[in-house]
């Protein structure tokens, strides 16, 4: 089997791979005529509108958590299952799109001072306050 596969090449074109894999493919493309030809075929299929389920999945970011879910993850208010999935998605999958959203959330708004707060994000009162701050305007009065 050829590595990278056509699916990986498609993800490479969309910059949807971890940085180390993007760099590896870049290096291989410099030296491998066959790989450049395969990449041209993948580009041709995409230009013709022929997309695989994997391409559609990546473009729609169907496995990516929402920005709200990333915020809840930062606050530490998610159940174990969803929190573990987001950790896996950020650290193991290496989704650059979600990592950028996560970093943006960490450095802005009610999350910005979380790392400098005494005790970090383990203080329930701080988490609760920040959770409600991020919900402002979304709660209805009875």
Secondary structure as the mmCIF struct_conf table of DSSP 4:
data_model
#
loop_
_struct_conf.conf_type_id
_struct_conf.id
_struct_conf.beg_label_comp_id
_struct_conf.beg_label_asym_id
_struct_conf.beg_label_seq_id
_struct_conf.end_label_comp_id
_struct_conf.end_label_asym_id
_struct_conf.end_label_seq_id
BEND BEND1 UNK A 3 UNK A 4
HELX_RH_AL_P HELX_RH_AL_P1 UNK A 6 UNK A 13
TURN_TY1_P TURN_TY1_P1 UNK A 14 UNK A 15
BEND BEND2 UNK A 17 UNK A 17
HELX_RH_AL_P HELX_RH_AL_P2 UNK A 19 UNK A 31
HELX_RH_AL_P HELX_RH_AL_P3 UNK A 33 UNK A 47
TURN_TY1_P TURN_TY1_P2 UNK A 48 UNK A 49
HELX_RH_AL_P HELX_RH_AL_P4 UNK A 53 UNK A 59
TURN_TY1_P TURN_TY1_P3 UNK A 60 UNK A 63
BEND BEND3 UNK A 64 UNK A 64
HELX_LH_PP_P HELX_LH_PP_P1 UNK A 65 UNK A 66
HELX_RH_AL_P HELX_RH_AL_P5 UNK A 67 UNK A 75
TURN_TY1_P TURN_TY1_P4 UNK A 76 UNK A 76
BEND BEND4 UNK A 78 UNK A 78
HELX_RH_AL_P HELX_RH_AL_P6 UNK A 80 UNK A 88
HELX_RH_PI_P HELX_RH_PI_P1 UNK A 89 UNK A 93
HELX_RH_AL_P HELX_RH_AL_P7 UNK A 96 UNK A 106
TURN_TY1_P TURN_TY1_P5 UNK A 107 UNK A 107
BEND BEND5 UNK A 108 UNK A 108
HELX_RH_3T_P HELX_RH_3T_P1 UNK A 109 UNK A 111
TURN_TY1_P TURN_TY1_P6 UNK A 112 UNK A 113
HELX_RH_3T_P HELX_RH_3T_P2 UNK A 114 UNK A 116
BEND BEND6 UNK A 117 UNK A 117
TURN_TY1_P TURN_TY1_P7 UNK A 118 UNK A 119
HELX_RH_3T_P HELX_RH_3T_P3 UNK A 120 UNK A 122
HELX_RH_AL_P HELX_RH_AL_P8 UNK A 124 UNK A 134
TURN_TY1_P TURN_TY1_P8 UNK A 135 UNK A 138
BEND BEND7 UNK A 139 UNK A 139
HELX_LH_PP_P HELX_LH_PP_P2 UNK A 140 UNK A 141
#
